[in-house]
Amino acid sequence: LHRHTGEAIDFLNSESGARVTKASLSNIFEYTSPEIFAQTVHQLLQRPQLRFVYWNLLNNQGEDLLQLPSYQAEKSAQLSVREDCFYFDALHIFETPMP
């Protein structure tokens, strides 16, 4: 276990963060601009063998990214229903293939 301080997005895009293969980003994107959100998702999707999950709460970030091949629509829909509660609008899962 390693502890890192600073911005989560900066860490994930760093050399050390490149070793991460699974990330639960919770509602981190509620607090970023649409531009930072899109940039971060596209950067993460360039990495091999990565699965990341995030939830939309009040802010529906990334609706346009849900058409990408790495978006796991069926898994996302199933878990959105199963994990539904009053403050989660939707759960989104993206996966990149192994090299």
C-alpha positions in Angstrom: 0.0 0.0 0.0 1.4 3.4 -1.0 -0.1 6.7 0.0 0.1 9.7 -2.4 -1.0 13.2 -1.7 -2.3 15.7 -4.3 -4.8 15.7 -7.0 -6.1 12.2 -8.0 -6.2 13.1 -11.7 -2.6 14.3 -11.6 -1.6 11.1 -9.9 -3.4 8.9 -12.4 -1.7 10.7 -15.3 1.7 10.4 -13.7 4.3 7.7 -14.2 3.5 6.2 -10.8 -0.2 6.3 -11.6 0.3 4.4 -14.8 0.8 1.2 -12.8 -2.9 1.4 -11.6 -5.1 -1.1 -13.4 -8.4 -0.4 -11.5 -9.7 2.8 -10.2 -13.0 3.8 -8.5 -13.2 7.4 -9.1 -16.4 7.8 -7.1 -17.8 11.2 -7.8 -14.5 12.9 -8.6 -15.9 14.2 -11.9 -18.6 16.2 -10.1 -15.9 18.7 -9.2 -14.2 19.1 -12.6 -15.1 21.1 -15.7 -16.4 19.2 -18.7 -13.1 19.9 -20.5 -11.0 18.4 -17.7 -13.4 15.5 -17.5 -13.2 14.7 -21.2 -9.4 15.2 -21.3 -8.9 12.9 -18.3 -11.1 10.1 -19.6 -9.4 10.2 -23.0 -6.0 10.1 -21.3 -7.0 7.1 -19.1 -8.4 5.3 -22.2 -5.0 5.4 -23.8 -3.7 3.0 -21.1 -3.8 -0.8 -21.6 -5.6 -3.0 -19.2 -7.4 -0.3 -17.1 -10.9 -0.5 -15.6 -12.3 2.6 -14.1 -15.7 3.4 -12.6 -17.3 6.6 -11.6 -20.8 7.8 -10.5 -22.8 10.7 -11.6 -24.5 12.4 -8.8 -26.0 15.7 -9.7 -23.8 16.5 -12.7 -24.2 14.3 -15.8 -20.6 14.5 -17.1 -19.6 12.6 -20.1 -22.8 11.7 -21.8 -21.1 12.0 -25.1 -18.4 9.5 -24.0 -20.8 6.7 -23.4 -20.7 5.8 -27.1 -17.0 4.9 -26.9 -16.1 1.2 -27.4 -14.5 1.0 -24.0 -17.7 1.9 -22.3 -19.3 -1.1 -20.7 -23.0 -0.2 -21.2 -24.5 -3.5 -20.0 -22.4 -3.8 -16.8 -23.0 -0.1 -16.1 -26.7 -0.4 -16.5 -26.9 -3.6 -14.3 -24.8 -2.0 -11.5 -26.7 1.3 -11.7 -29.9 -0.5 -10.9 -28.4 -2.8 -8.3 -26.5 0.0 -6.5 -29.2 2.6 -6.9 -29.7 5.1 -4.2 -31.2 8.6 -3.9 -28.0 10.5 -4.7 -26.4 8.3 -7.4 -27.8 9.1 -10.9 -25.7 6.6 -12.8 -22.7 4.4 -12.5 -20.3 4.2 -15.5 -17.7 1.6 -16.2 -14.9 1.9 -18.8 -12.4 -0.9 -19.6 -9.4 -0.9 -21.9 -8.1 -4.2 -23.4 -4.9 -6.0 -22.4 -2.0 -5.2 -24.8 
